[in-house]
Amino acid sequence: MEGEVIPMADSSAAAQQPDALSTARPGGPSVVLAGYDRTDASSHALSYAAGLAARVGARLVVLNVTESPATDYGTGVRVCVDDVAQEVQQVIAGCGGCEVTVDVGDPAGVIQRIASQLRADVIVVGQSRHRWTHLLGSVPGRLARHAEQPVLIVP
């Protein structure tokens, strides 16, 4: 399961038509990395990232990170990359294709590592669900302070 990638193509007509969006605009992102932990906030962030990637013709990579191989951060249940991929397709329906990756480890650290490996131009994550996590160091907060790439935190 660790580091497993499922490429996903959108079968909609918009995704198959070559047009001005088929290549990234100069100066725009070419790789958008979206952190997805199966929460409502991460779904909003994923929708935003998918729209951004579609508008500029960027590669969208969706990353789900669990702290242990047995459980998911957002739901507390075992993660199956196919389940995550199905959820992602529902969230980004009509926005184009993406790649879904599931990995294990510290979420902020894994996101930073994958972003560097992919040479991502931007990291998009959802806002923390609990205010008290800001005191302890939320994943979005840690990324904003330490990531080499710009971090977009979507409410």
N, CA, C and O atoms as a GROMACS GRO file, in nm:
protein
  620
    1MET      N    1   0.082  -0.118   0.000
    1MET     CA    2   0.000   0.000   0.000
    1MET      C    3   0.087   0.125   0.000
    1MET      O    4   0.047   0.225  -0.060
    2GLU      N    5   0.198   0.125   0.061
    2GLU     CA    6   0.280   0.245   0.074
    2GLU      C    7   0.326   0.294  -0.062
    2GLU      O    8   0.385   0.219  -0.141
    3GLY      N    9   0.300   0.421  -0.089
    3GLY     CA   10   0.344   0.481  -0.214
    3GLY      C   11   0.272   0.430  -0.337
    3GLY      O   12   0.323   0.446  -0.448
    4GLU      N   13   0.156   0.367  -0.320
    4GLU     CA   14   0.083   0.312  -0.433
    4GLU      C   15   0.015   0.424  -0.510
    4GLU      O   16  -0.045   0.513  -0.451
    5VAL      N   17   0.025   0.420  -0.642
    5VAL     CA   18  -0.030   0.526  -0.727
    5VAL      C   19  -0.131   0.466  -0.823
    5VAL      O   20  -0.107   0.362  -0.884
    6ILE      N   21  -0.246   0.533  -0.834
    6ILE     CA   22  -0.346   0.494  -0.932
    6ILE      C   23  -0.368   0.614  -1.023
    6ILE      O   24  -0.424   0.714  -0.978
    7PRO      N   25  -0.327   0.607  -1.151
    7PRO     CA   26  -0.358   0.716  -1.243
    7PRO      C   27  -0.505   0.710  -1.279
    7PRO      O   28  -0.559   0.603  -1.305
    8MET      N   29  -0.569   0.825  -1.282
    8MET     CA   30  -0.711   0.828  -1.312
    8MET      C   31  -0.735   0.926  -1.426
    8MET      O   32  -0.691   1.040  -1.421
    9ALA      N   33  -0.804   0.880  -1.528
    9ALA     CA   34  -0.838   0.966  -1.640
    9ALA      C   35  -0.986   0.999  -1.633
    9ALA      O   36  -1.067   0.917  -1.592
   10ASP      N   37  -1.019   1.119  -1.674
   10ASP     CA   38  -1.158   1.160  -1.679
   10ASP      C   39  -1.211   1.126  -1.817
   10ASP      O   40  -1.150   1.160  -1.919
   11SER      N   41  -1.323   1.059  -1.821
   11SER     CA   42  -1.379   1.018  -1.950
   11SER      C   43  -1.474   1.122  -2.006
   11SER      O   44  -1.534   1.098  -2.112
   12SER      N   45  -1.491   1.235  -1.941
   12SER     CA   46  -1.583   1.336  -1.991
   12SER      C   47  -1.531   1.396  -2.120
   12SER      O   48  -1.412   1.392  -2.148
   13ALA      N   49  -1.621   1.450  -2.197
   13ALA     CA   50  -1.584   1.508  -2.326
   13ALA      C   51  -1.490   1.625  -2.309
   13ALA      O   52  -1.400   1.645  -2.391
   14ALA      N   53  -1.509   1.705  -2.202
   14ALA     CA   54  -1.423   1.821  -2.179
   14ALA      C   55  -1.278   1.779  -2.158
   14ALA      O   56  -1.186   1.849  -2.200
   15ALA      N   57  -1.259   1.666  -2.092
   15ALA     CA   58  -1.122   1.622  -2.065
   15ALA      C   59  -1.055   1.567  -2.191
   15ALA      O   60  -0.932   1.565  -2.200
   16GLN      N   61  -1.135   1.523  -2.289
   16GLN     CA   62  -1.079   1.462  -2.408
   16GLN      C   63  -1.057   1.562  -2.522
   16GLN      O   64  -0.988   1.530  -2.619
   17GLN      N   65  -1.114   1.682  -2.511
   17GLN     CA   66  -1.100   1.779  -2.617
   17GLN      C   67  -0.970   1.856  -2.602
   17GLN      O   68  -0.945   1.913  -2.496
   18PRO      N   69  -0.886   1.858  -2.705
   18PRO     CA   70  -0.767   1.941  -2.696
   18PRO      C   71  -0.807   2.087  -2.712
   18PRO      O   72  -0.879   2.123  -2.805
   19ASP      N   73  -0.761   2.170  -2.619
   19ASP     CA   74  -0.789   2.313  -2.627
   19ASP      C   75  -0.679   2.390  -2.558
   19ASP      O   76  -0.572   2.336  -2.530
   20ALA      N   77  -0.705   2.515  -2.529
   20ALA     CA   78  -0.603   2.600  -2.467
   20ALA      C   79  -0.564   2.551  -2.329
   20ALA      O   80  -0.457   2.585  -2.280
   21LEU      N   81  -0.650   2.472  -2.264
   21LEU     CA   82  -0.620   2.424  -2.130
   21LEU      C   83  -0.534   2.298  -2.131
   21LEU      O   84  -0.497   2.249  -2.024
   22SER      N   85  -0.503   2.245  -2.245
   22SER     CA   86  -0.430   2.119  -2.250
   22SER      C   87  -0.283   2.134  -2.214
   22SER      O   88  -0.216   2.035  -2.187
   23THR      N   89  -0.232   2.256  -2.214
   23THR     CA   90  -0.096   2.279  -2.171
   23THR      C   91  -0.094   2.390  -2.068
   23THR      O   92  -0.177   2.481  -2.074
   24ALA      N   93  -0.002   2.383  -1.976
   24ALA     CA   94   0.005   2.482  -1.869
   24ALA      C   95   0.041   2.618  -1.927
   24ALA      O   96   0.120   2.629  -2.020
   25ARG      N   97  -0.019   2.722  -1.869
   25ARG     CA   98   0.015   2.858  -1.909
   25ARG      C   99   0.153   2.891  -1.857
   25ARG      O  100   0.192   2.844  -1.750
   26PRO      N  101   0.229   2.972  -1.930
   26PRO     CA  102   0.361   3.012  -1.881
   26PRO      C  103   0.348   3.079  -1.745
   26PRO      O  104   0.265   3.167  -1.726
   27GLY      N  105   0.431   3.038  -1.654
   27GLY     CA  106   0.429   3.095  -1.520
   27GLY      C  107   0.330   3.029  -1.426
   27GLY      O  108   0.336   3.052  -1.305
   28GLY      N  109   0.238   2.948  -1.478
   28GLY     CA  110   0.140   2.879  -1.394
   28GLY      C  111   0.196   2.748  -1.345
   28GLY      O  112   0.300   2.702  -1.393
   29PRO      N  113   0.128   2.685  -1.249
   29PRO     CA  114   0.177   2.558  -1.198
   29PRO      C  115   0.168   2.448  -1.302
   29PRO      O  116   0.074   2.443  -1.382
   30SER      N  117   0.266   2.358  -1.301
   30SER     CA  118   0.259   2.241  -1.388
   30SER      C  119   0.225   2.116  -1.308
   30SER      O  120   0.175   2.018  -1.364
   31VAL      N  121   0.251   2.119  -1.176
   31VAL     CA  122   0.213   2.007  -1.088
   31VAL      C  123   0.146   2.066  -0.963
   31VAL      O  124   0.204   2.148  -0.892
   32VAL      N  125   0.023   2.021  -0.939
   32VAL     CA  126  -0.052   2.061  -0.820
   32VAL      C  127  -0.066   1.937  -0.732
   32VAL      O  128  -0.118   1.834  -0.777
   33LEU      N  129  -0.019   1.946  -0.608
   33LEU     CA  130  -0.031   1.836  -0.512
   33LEU      C  131  -0.140   1.870  -0.412
   33LEU      O  132  -0.132   1.972  -0.343
   34ALA      N  133  -0.241   1.785  -0.404
   34ALA     CA  134  -0.352   1.806  -0.311
   34ALA      C  135  -0.347   1.702  -0.200
   34ALA      O  136  -0.348   1.582  -0.227
   35GLY      N  137  -0.340   1.748  -0.076
   35GLY     CA  138  -0.349   1.658   0.038
   35GLY      C  139  -0.495   1.626   0.064
   35GLY      O  140  -0.578   1.716   0.070
   36TYR      N  141  -0.526   1.499   0.080
   36TYR     CA  142  -0.665   1.455   0.097
   36TYR      C  143  -0.672   1.354   0.210
   36TYR      O  144  -0.618   1.243   0.199
   37ASP      N  145  -0.738   1.392   0.321
   37ASP     CA  146  -0.749   1.299   0.434
   37ASP      C  147  -0.892   1.251   0.458
   37ASP      O  148  -0.925   1.202   0.566
   38ARG      N  149  -0.977   1.266   0.356
   38ARG     CA  150  -1.113   1.215   0.357
   38ARG      C  151  -1.206   1.294   0.450
   38ARG      O  152  -1.310   1.242   0.491
   39THR      N  153  -1.169   1.417   0.485
   39THR     CA  154  -1.254   1.504   0.565
   39THR      C  155  -1.323   1.604   0.472
   39THR      O  156  -1.286   1.617   0.355
   40ASP      N  157  -1.423   1.674   0.526
   40ASP     CA  158  -1.492   1.775   0.446
   40ASP      C  159  -1.396   1.884   0.400
   40ASP      O  160  -1.401   1.928   0.285
   41ALA      N  161  -1.309   1.929   0.491
   41ALA     CA  162  -1.215   2.036   0.456
   41ALA      C  163  -1.122   1.992   0.344
   41ALA      O  164  -1.090   2.070   0.254
   42SER      N  165  -1.077   1.867   0.348
   42SER     CA  166  -0.988   1.822   0.242
   42SER      C  167  -1.063   1.801   0.112
   42SER      O  168  -1.004   1.812   0.004
   43SER      N  169  -1.192   1.771   0.118
   43SER     CA  170  -1.273   1.762  -0.003
   43SER      C  171  -1.285   1.898  -0.070
   43SER      O  172  -1.279   1.908  -0.193
   44HIS      N  173  -1.303   2.003   0.011
   44HIS     CA  174  -1.309   2.139  -0.044
   44HIS      C  175  -1.175   2.174  -0.109
   44HIS      O  176  -1.171   2.230  -0.218
   45ALA      N  177  -1.066   2.141  -0.041
   45ALA     CA  178  -0.932   2.169  -0.094
   45ALA      C  179  -0.909   2.091  -0.224
   45ALA      O  180  -0.851   2.144  -0.319
   46LEU      N  181  -0.953   1.966  -0.227
   46LEU     CA  182  -0.937   1.884  -0.346
   46LEU      C  183  -1.015   1.943  -0.464
   46LEU      O  184  -0.965   1.946  -0.576
   47SER      N  185  -1.136   1.988  -0.439
   47SER     CA  186  -1.215   2.051  -0.545
   47SER      C  187  -1.145   2.175  -0.599
   47SER      O  188  -1.140   2.196  -0.720
   48TYR      N  189  -1.091   2.255  -0.509
   48TYR     CA  190  -1.019   2.374  -0.551
   48TYR      C  191  -0.896   2.337  -0.633
   48TYR      O  192  -0.871   2.395  -0.739
   49ALA      N  193  -0.819   2.239  -0.584
   49ALA     CA  194  -0.697   2.196  -0.655
   49ALA      C  195  -0.731   2.141  -0.792
   49ALA      O  196  -0.660   2.168  -0.888
   50ALA      N  197  -0.839   2.065  -0.802
   50ALA     CA  198  -0.880   2.008  -0.931
   50ALA      C  199  -0.918   2.119  -1.029
   50ALA      O  200  -0.882   2.114  -1.146
   51GLY      N  201  -0.991   2.217  -0.980
   51GLY     CA  202  -1.028   2.329  -1.065
   51GLY      C  203  -0.907   2.407  -1.112
   51GLY      O  204  -0.898   2.445  -1.229
   52LEU      N  205  -0.814   2.432  -1.020
   52LEU     CA  206  -0.690   2.503  -1.054
   52LEU      C  207  -0.612   2.426  -1.160
   52LEU      O  208  -0.569   2.483  -1.261
   53ALA      N  209  -0.593   2.297  -1.137
   53ALA     CA  210  -0.518   2.214  -1.231
   53ALA      C  211  -0.585   2.212  -1.369
   53ALA      O  212  -0.517   2.219  -1.471
   54ALA      N  213  -0.717   2.203  -1.370
   54ALA     CA  214  -0.790   2.200  -1.498
   54ALA      C  215  -0.776   2.334  -1.571
   54ALA      O  216  -0.758   2.336  -1.693
   55ARG      N  217  -0.784   2.444  -1.498
   55ARG     CA  218  -0.776   2.576  -1.561
   55ARG      C  219  -0.641   2.602  -1.626
   55ARG      O  220  -0.633   2.665  -1.732
   56VAL      N  221  -0.535   2.554  -1.563
   56VAL     CA  222  -0.401   2.585  -1.615
   56VAL      C  223  -0.336   2.466  -1.687
   56VAL      O  224  -0.223   2.476  -1.734
   57GLY      N  225  -0.406   2.355  -1.695
   57GLY     CA  226  -0.352   2.238  -1.764
   57GLY      C  227  -0.242   2.169  -1.687
   57GLY      O  228  -0.150   2.111  -1.746
   58ALA      N  229  -0.249   2.174  -1.554
   58ALA     CA  230  -0.145   2.115  -1.469
   58ALA      C  231  -0.178   1.970  -1.436
   58ALA      O  232  -0.293   1.927  -1.444
   59ARG      N  233  -0.076   1.897  -1.401
   59ARG     CA  234  -0.089   1.759  -1.352
   59ARG      C  235  -0.139   1.767  -1.208
   59ARG      O  236  -0.082   1.839  -1.126
   60LEU      N  237  -0.246   1.694  -1.176
   60LEU     CA  238  -0.300   1.691  -1.041
   60LEU      C  239  -0.263   1.559  -0.975
   60LEU      O  240  -0.294   1.452  -1.027
   61VAL      N  241  -0.197   1.567  -0.861
   61VAL     CA  242  -0.164   1.449  -0.783
   61VAL      C  243  -0.233   1.463  -0.648
   61VAL      O  244  -0.215   1.563  -0.578
   62VAL      N  245  -0.312   1.362  -0.612
   62VAL     CA  246  -0.386   1.362  -0.486
   62VAL      C  247  -0.315   1.264  -0.393
   62VAL      O  248  -0.292   1.148  -0.428
   63LEU      N  249  -0.281   1.313  -0.274
   63LEU     CA  250  -0.205   1.233  -0.178
   63LEU      C  251  -0.285   1.213  -0.051
   63LEU      O  252  -0.325   1.310   0.014
   64ASN      N  253  -0.308   1.087  -0.014
   64ASN     CA  254  -0.371   1.051   0.112
   64ASN      C  255  -0.264   0.990   0.199
   64ASN      O  256  -0.202   0.890   0.162
   65VAL      N  257  -0.241   1.050   0.316
   65VAL     CA  258  -0.137   1.001   0.407
   65VAL      C  259  -0.202   0.951   0.534
   65VAL      O  260  -0.281   1.022   0.596
   66THR      N  261  -0.168   0.828   0.573
   66THR     CA  262  -0.215   0.774   0.699
   66THR      C  263  -0.097   0.763   0.794
   66THR      O  264   0.016   0.741   0.751
   67GLU      N  265  -0.125   0.780   0.922
   67GLU     CA  266  -0.016   0.774   1.020
   67GLU      C  267   0.027   0.632   1.051
   67GLU      O  268   0.140   0.608   1.094
   68SER      N  269  -0.064   0.536   1.028
   68SER     CA  270  -0.027   0.395   1.041
   68SER      C  271  -0.090   0.320   0.925
   68SER      O  272  -0.191   0.365   0.870
   69PRO      N  273  -0.033   0.206   0.888
   69PRO     CA  274  -0.088   0.133   0.773
   69PRO      C  275  -0.230   0.085   0.795
   69PRO      O  276  -0.299   0.052   0.698
   70ALA      N  277  -0.276   0.080   0.920
   70ALA     CA  278  -0.407   0.022   0.947
   70ALA      C  279  -0.521   0.123   0.944
   70ALA      O  280  -0.635   0.085   0.919
   71THR      N  281  -0.493   0.253   0.970
   71THR     CA  282  -0.604   0.345   0.984
   71THR      C  283  -0.586   0.472   0.904
   71THR      O  284  -0.475   0.513   0.870
   72ASP      N  285  -0.699   0.534   0.875
   72ASP     CA  286  -0.704   0.661   0.804
   72ASP      C  287  -0.715   0.774   0.906
   72ASP      O  288  -0.788   0.762   1.004
   73TYR      N  289  -0.645   0.882   0.882
   73TYR     CA  290  -0.644   0.997   0.972
   73TYR      C  291  -0.784   1.054   0.993
   73TYR      O  292  -0.822   1.083   1.106
   74GLY      N  293  -0.860   1.070   0.887
   74GLY     CA  294  -0.991   1.134   0.895
   74GLY      C  295  -1.101   1.045   0.948
   74GLY      O  296  -1.190   1.093   1.018
   75THR      N  297  -1.098   0.916   0.915
   75THR     CA  298  -1.210   0.829   0.948
   75THR      C  299  -1.177   0.722   1.051
   75THR      O  300  -1.269   0.666   1.112
   76GLY      N  301  -1.050   0.691   1.072
   76GLY     CA  302  -1.013   0.587   1.166
   76GLY      C  303  -1.032   0.446   1.113
   76GLY      O  304  -1.025   0.351   1.190
   77VAL      N  305  -1.055   0.429   0.983
   77VAL     CA  306  -1.073   0.296   0.925
   77VAL      C  307  -0.959   0.263   0.830
   77VAL      O  308  -0.885   0.352   0.787
   78ARG      N  309  -0.946   0.137   0.800
   78ARG     CA  310  -0.838   0.092   0.712
   78ARG      C  311  -0.850   0.157   0.574
   78ARG      O  312  -0.960   0.168   0.519
   79VAL      N  313  -0.740   0.198   0.521
   79VAL     CA  314  -0.737   0.267   0.392
   79VAL      C  315  -0.712   0.168   0.280
   79VAL      O  316  -0.623   0.083   0.288
   80CYS      N  317  -0.791   0.179   0.178
   80CYS     CA  318  -0.770   0.103   0.054
   80CYS      C  319  -0.756   0.207  -0.056
   80CYS      O  320  -0.841   0.294  -0.071
   81VAL      N  321  -0.650   0.199  -0.132
   81VAL     CA  322  -0.624   0.300  -0.235
   81VAL      C  323  -0.739   0.306  -0.335
   81VAL      O  324  -0.768   0.413  -0.389
   82ASP      N  325  -0.806   0.195  -0.361
   82ASP     CA  326  -0.920   0.197  -0.452
   82ASP      C  327  -1.035   0.278  -0.395
   82ASP      O  328  -1.102   0.351  -0.468
   83ASP      N  329  -1.060   0.265  -0.263
   83ASP     CA  330  -1.165   0.343  -0.198
   83ASP      C  331  -1.134   0.492  -0.207
   83ASP      O  332  -1.222   0.572  -0.238
   84VAL      N  333  -1.010   0.528  -0.180
   84VAL     CA  334  -0.969   0.669  -0.187
   84VAL      C  335  -0.986   0.719  -0.330
   84VAL      O  336  -1.036   0.830  -0.352
   85ALA      N  337  -0.945   0.638  -0.427
   85ALA     CA  338  -0.956   0.678  -0.567
   85ALA      C  339  -1.101   0.701  -0.607
   85ALA      O  340  -1.130   0.795  -0.681
   86GLN      N  341  -1.193   0.616  -0.560
   86GLN     CA  342  -1.334   0.634  -0.592
   86GLN      C  343  -1.387   0.764  -0.531
   86GLN      O  344  -1.461   0.838  -0.596
   87GLU      N  345  -1.350   0.791  -0.406
   87GLU     CA  346  -1.393   0.915  -0.341
   87GLU      C  347  -1.340   1.036  -0.416
   87GLU      O  348  -1.413   1.133  -0.438
   88VAL      N  349  -1.214   1.030  -0.455
   88VAL     CA  350  -1.152   1.142  -0.527
   88VAL      C  351  -1.228   1.167  -0.657
   88VAL      O  352  -1.256   1.283  -0.689
   89GLN      N  353  -1.260   1.064  -0.732
   89GLN     CA  354  -1.333   1.081  -0.858
   89GLN      C  355  -1.468   1.147  -0.835
   89GLN      O  356  -1.511   1.229  -0.917
   90GLN      N  357  -1.536   1.114  -0.725
   90GLN     CA  358  -1.664   1.176  -0.696
   90GLN      C  359  -1.646   1.324  -0.667
   90GLN      O  360  -1.727   1.406  -0.710
   91VAL      N  361  -1.541   1.359  -0.593
   91VAL     CA  362  -1.518   1.499  -0.556
   91VAL      C  363  -1.480   1.583  -0.677
   91VAL      O  364  -1.526   1.696  -0.689
   92ILE      N  365  -1.398   1.530  -0.766
   92ILE     CA  366  -1.347   1.610  -0.877
   92ILE      C  367  -1.415   1.579  -1.009
   92ILE      O  368  -1.362   1.613  -1.115
   93ALA      N  369  -1.530   1.518  -1.006
   93ALA     CA  370  -1.600   1.481  -1.130
   93ALA      C  371  -1.606   1.599  -1.226
   93ALA      O  372  -1.648   1.709  -1.188
   94GLY      N  373  -1.564   1.575  -1.349
   94GLY     CA  374  -1.570   1.677  -1.452
   94GLY      C  375  -1.453   1.773  -1.457
   94GLY      O  376  -1.448   1.859  -1.544
   95CYS      N  377  -1.357   1.759  -1.365
   95CYS     CA  378  -1.244   1.852  -1.362
   95CYS      C  379  -1.120   1.795  -1.431
   95CYS      O  380  -1.016   1.861  -1.433
   96GLY      N  381  -1.128   1.678  -1.487
   96GLY     CA  382  -1.011   1.620  -1.552
   96GLY      C  383  -0.957   1.502  -1.473
   96GLY      O  384  -1.017   1.460  -1.374
   97GLY      N  385  -0.846   1.448  -1.518
   97GLY     CA  386  -0.787   1.332  -1.455
   97GLY      C  387  -0.690   1.369  -1.345
   97GLY      O  388  -0.654   1.485  -1.328
   98CYS      N  389  -0.649   1.269  -1.270
   98CYS     CA  390  -0.552   1.289  -1.163
   98CYS      C  391  -0.483   1.157  -1.132
   98CYS      O  392  -0.518   1.052  -1.185
   99GLU      N  393  -0.384   1.165  -1.047
   99GLU     CA  394  -0.318   1.048  -0.993
   99GLU      C  395  -0.346   1.045  -0.844
   99GLU      O  396  -0.343   1.149  -0.778
  100VAL      N  397  -0.375   0.928  -0.791
  100VAL     CA  398  -0.402   0.914  -0.647
  100VAL      C  399  -0.291   0.831  -0.586
  100VAL      O  400  -0.259   0.722  -0.635
  101THR      N  401  -0.232   0.882  -0.478
  101THR     CA  402  -0.126   0.813  -0.408
  101THR      C  403  -0.164   0.800  -0.261
  101THR      O  404  -0.214   0.894  -0.201
  102VAL      N  405  -0.141   0.682  -0.204
  102VAL     CA  406  -0.161   0.659  -0.062
  102VAL      C  407  -0.025   0.627  -0.002
  102VAL      O  408   0.049   0.544  -0.055
  103ASP      N  409   0.008   0.693   0.110
  103ASP     CA  410   0.138   0.671   0.174
  103ASP      C  411   0.117   0.668   0.325
  103ASP      O  412   0.011   0.705   0.374
  104VAL      N  413   0.219   0.624   0.396
  104VAL     CA  414   0.212   0.609   0.541
  104VAL      C  415   0.322   0.693   0.606
  104VAL      O  416   0.435   0.694   0.558
  105GLY      N  417   0.289   0.761   0.714
  105GLY     CA  418   0.388   0.838   0.787
  105GLY      C  419   0.328   0.965   0.846
  105GLY      O  420   0.206   0.981   0.850
  106ASP      N  421   0.415   1.054   0.890
  106ASP     CA  422   0.372   1.183   0.940
  106ASP      C  423   0.316   1.262   0.823
  106ASP      O  424   0.389   1.286   0.726
  107PRO      N  425   0.190   1.304   0.828
  107PRO     CA  426   0.129   1.368   0.711
  107PRO      C  427   0.207   1.488   0.657
  107PRO      O  428   0.231   1.495   0.536
  108ALA      N  429   0.247   1.580   0.740
  108ALA     CA  430   0.320   1.698   0.691
  108ALA      C  431   0.453   1.658   0.629
  108ALA      O  432   0.491   1.710   0.525
  109GLY      N  433   0.524   1.566   0.692
  109GLY     CA  434   0.653   1.521   0.640
  109GLY      C  435   0.640   1.448   0.508
  109GLY      O  436   0.720   1.469   0.417
  110VAL      N  437   0.539   1.362   0.496
  110VAL     CA  438   0.519   1.287   0.372
  110VAL      C  439   0.477   1.382   0.260
  110VAL      O  440   0.525   1.370   0.147
  111ILE      N  441   0.389   1.476   0.290
  111ILE     CA  442   0.346   1.572   0.188
  111ILE      C  443   0.466   1.651   0.138
  111ILE      O  444   0.480   1.673   0.017
  112GLN      N  445   0.552   1.696   0.229
  112GLN     CA  446   0.672   1.770   0.189
  112GLN      C  447   0.763   1.684   0.102
  112GLN      O  448   0.816   1.731   0.001
  113ARG      N  449   0.782   1.559   0.141
  113ARG     CA  450   0.870   1.469   0.066
  113ARG      C  451   0.816   1.444  -0.074
  113ARG      O  452   0.891   1.452  -0.172
  114ILE      N  453   0.688   1.413  -0.084
  114ILE     CA  454   0.628   1.386  -0.215
  114ILE      C  455   0.627   1.512  -0.300
  114ILE      O  456   0.653   1.504  -0.421
  115ALA      N  457   0.599   1.626  -0.241
  115ALA     CA  458   0.600   1.752  -0.316
  115ALA      C  459   0.739   1.778  -0.375
  115ALA      O  460   0.751   1.822  -0.490
  116SER      N  461   0.843   1.750  -0.298
  116SER     CA  462   0.979   1.768  -0.349
  116SER      C  463   1.011   1.669  -0.460
  116SER      O  464   1.071   1.706  -0.561
  117GLN      N  465   0.970   1.542  -0.441
  117GLN     CA  466   0.996   1.440  -0.544
  117GLN      C  467   0.926   1.474  -0.675
  117GLN      O  468   0.981   1.453  -0.783
  118LEU      N  469   0.804   1.525  -0.666
  118LEU     CA  470   0.726   1.557  -0.785
  118LEU      C  471   0.762   1.694  -0.843
  118LEU      O  472   0.720   1.729  -0.953
  119ARG      N  473   0.840   1.769  -0.768
  119ARG     CA  474   0.868   1.909  -0.803
  119ARG      C  475   0.736   1.985  -0.820
  119ARG      O  476   0.716   2.058  -0.917
  120ALA      N  477   0.648   1.964  -0.722
  120ALA     CA  478   0.517   2.030  -0.723
  120ALA      C  479   0.535   2.181  -0.716
  120ALA      O  480   0.624   2.231  -0.647
  121ASP      N  481   0.451   2.252  -0.787
  121ASP     CA  482   0.455   2.397  -0.786
  121ASP      C  483   0.372   2.456  -0.672
  121ASP      O  484   0.399   2.567  -0.627
  122VAL      N  485   0.273   2.382  -0.626
  122VAL     CA  486   0.188   2.428  -0.517
  122VAL      C  487   0.132   2.307  -0.444
  122VAL      O  488   0.105   2.202  -0.503
  123ILE      N  489   0.114   2.323  -0.312
  123ILE     CA  490   0.050   2.222  -0.228
  123ILE      C  491  -0.083   2.280  -0.184
  123ILE      O  492  -0.088   2.393  -0.134
  124VAL      N  493  -0.191   2.205  -0.201
  124VAL     CA  494  -0.324   2.251  -0.162
  124VAL      C  495  -0.376   2.157  -0.055
  124VAL      O  496  -0.384   2.036  -0.076
  125VAL      N  497  -0.411   2.213   0.062
  125VAL     CA  498  -0.464   2.133   0.172
  125VAL      C  499  -0.583   2.205   0.234
  125VAL      O  500  -0.601   2.326   0.217
  126GLY      N  501  -0.664   2.130   0.307
  126GLY     CA  502  -0.778   2.187   0.376
  126GLY      C  503  -0.738   2.239   0.514
  126GLY      O  504  -0.638   2.196   0.572
  127GLN      N  505  -0.818   2.330   0.563
  127GLN     CA  506  -0.795   2.387   0.695
  127GLN      C  507  -0.821   2.280   0.801
  127GLN      O  508  -0.904   2.192   0.782
  128SER      N  509  -0.749   2.288   0.913
  128SER     CA  510  -0.767   2.192   1.022
  128SER      C  511  -0.910   2.196   1.072
  128SER      O  512  -0.974   2.302   1.073
  129ARG      N  513  -0.959   2.081   1.115
  129ARG     CA  514  -1.097   2.077   1.161
  129ARG      C  515  -1.113   2.124   1.304
  129ARG      O  516  -1.222   2.167   1.341
  130HIS      N  517  -1.011   2.117   1.385
  130HIS     CA  518  -1.022   2.156   1.526
  130HIS      C  519  -0.930   2.274   1.554
  130HIS      O  520  -0.813   2.274   1.515
  131ARG      N  521  -0.983   2.372   1.620
  131ARG     CA  522  -0.902   2.489   1.652
  131ARG      C  523  -0.784   2.455   1.743
  131ARG      O  524  -0.678   2.516   1.732
  132TRP      N  525  -0.802   2.357   1.834
  132TRP     CA  526  -0.694   2.325   1.927
  132TRP      C  527  -0.573   2.265   1.858
  132TRP      O  528  -0.463   2.267   1.914
  133THR      N  529  -0.591   2.213   1.737
  133THR     CA  530  -0.475   2.157   1.667
  133THR      C  531  -0.378   2.266   1.623
  133THR      O  532  -0.261   2.240   1.598
  134HIS      N  533  -0.429   2.390   1.614
  134HIS     CA  534  -0.339   2.501   1.578
  134HIS      C  535  -0.233   2.519   1.686
  134HIS      O  536  -0.119   2.554   1.655
  135LEU      N  537  -0.270   2.495   1.811
  135LEU     CA  538  -0.175   2.507   1.922
  135LEU      C  539  -0.070   2.397   1.916
  135LEU      O  540   0.046   2.418   1.950
  136LEU      N  541  -0.113   2.278   1.873
  136LEU     CA  542  -0.023   2.164   1.869
  136LEU      C  543   0.057   2.156   1.740
  136LEU      O  544   0.153   2.080   1.731
  137GLY      N  545   0.018   2.232   1.641
  137GLY     CA  546   0.087   2.228   1.512
  137GLY      C  547   0.010   2.146   1.412
  137GLY      O  548   0.038   2.027   1.395
  138SER      N  549  -0.084   2.207   1.346
  138SER     CA  550  -0.166   2.137   1.247
  138SER      C  551  -0.081   2.106   1.123
  138SER      O  552   0.023   2.168   1.100
  139VAL      N  553  -0.128   2.012   1.044
  139VAL     CA  554  -0.058   1.978   0.920
  139VAL      C  555  -0.051   2.100   0.828
  139VAL      O  556   0.057   2.130   0.778
  140PRO      N  557  -0.163   2.172   0.805
  140PRO     CA  558  -0.152   2.291   0.719
  140PRO      C  559  -0.055   2.395   0.776
  140PRO      O  560   0.020   2.457   0.701
  141GLY      N  561  -0.058   2.415   0.906
  141GLY     CA  562   0.032   2.512   0.968
  141GLY      C  563   0.178   2.472   0.954
  141GLY      O  564   0.263   2.556   0.925
  142ARG      N  565   0.205   2.345   0.975
  142ARG     CA  566   0.344   2.296   0.962
  142ARG      C  567   0.391   2.308   0.817
  142ARG      O  568   0.506   2.343   0.792
  143LEU      N  569   0.302   2.277   0.723
  143LEU     CA  570   0.339   2.291   0.582
  143LEU      C  571   0.365   2.437   0.546
  143LEU      O  572   0.461   2.468   0.476
  144ALA      N  573   0.279   2.525   0.595
  144ALA     CA  574   0.296   2.668   0.564
  144ALA      C  575   0.429   2.720   0.616
  144ALA      O  576   0.491   2.807   0.554
  145ARG      N  577   0.474   2.668   0.728
  145ARG     CA  578   0.600   2.714   0.788
  145ARG      C  579   0.723   2.647   0.727
  145ARG      O  580   0.829   2.708   0.720
  146HIS      N  581   0.711   2.522   0.683
  146HIS     CA  582   0.831   2.445   0.648
  146HIS      C  583   0.843   2.399   0.503
  146HIS      O  584   0.953   2.365   0.459
  147ALA      N  585   0.734   2.398   0.428
  147ALA     CA  586   0.741   2.347   0.290
  147ALA      C  587   0.820   2.442   0.201
  147ALA      O  588   0.818   2.564   0.220
  148GLU      N  589   0.888   2.385   0.103
  148GLU     CA  590   0.964   2.464   0.006
  148GLU      C  591   0.872   2.525  -0.100
  148GLU      O  592   0.909   2.623  -0.165
  149GLN      N  593   0.754   2.467  -0.119
  149GLN     CA  594   0.660   2.513  -0.219
  149GLN      C  595   0.555   2.604  -0.153
  149GLN      O  596   0.536   2.598  -0.031
  150PRO      N  597   0.488   2.687  -0.233
  150PRO     CA  598   0.374   2.762  -0.178
  150PRO      C  599   0.268   2.665  -0.130
  150PRO      O  600   0.245   2.560  -0.190
  151VAL      N  601   0.202   2.701  -0.020
  151VAL     CA  602   0.096   2.617   0.038
  151VAL      C  603  -0.032   2.698   0.037
  151VAL      O  604  -0.038   2.808   0.091
  152LEU      N  605  -0.135   2.642  -0.024
  152LEU     CA  606  -0.266   2.705  -0.027
  152LEU      C  607  -0.355   2.629   0.069
  152LEU      O  608  -0.379   2.510   0.051
  153ILE      N  609  -0.405   2.698   0.173
  153ILE     CA  610  -0.492   2.636   0.272
  153ILE      C  611  -0.636   2.680   0.244
  153ILE      O  612  -0.669   2.798   0.254
  154VAL      N  613  -0.720   2.584   0.210
  154VAL     CA  614  -0.858   2.612   0.171
  154VAL      C  615  -0.950   2.588   0.291
  154VAL      O  616  -0.946   2.482   0.353
  155PRO      N  617  -1.033   2.688   0.324
  155PRO     CA  618  -1.126   2.669   0.440
  155PRO      C  619  -1.236   2.570   0.409
  155PRO      O  620  -1.321   2.543   0.494
   0.00000   0.00000   0.00000
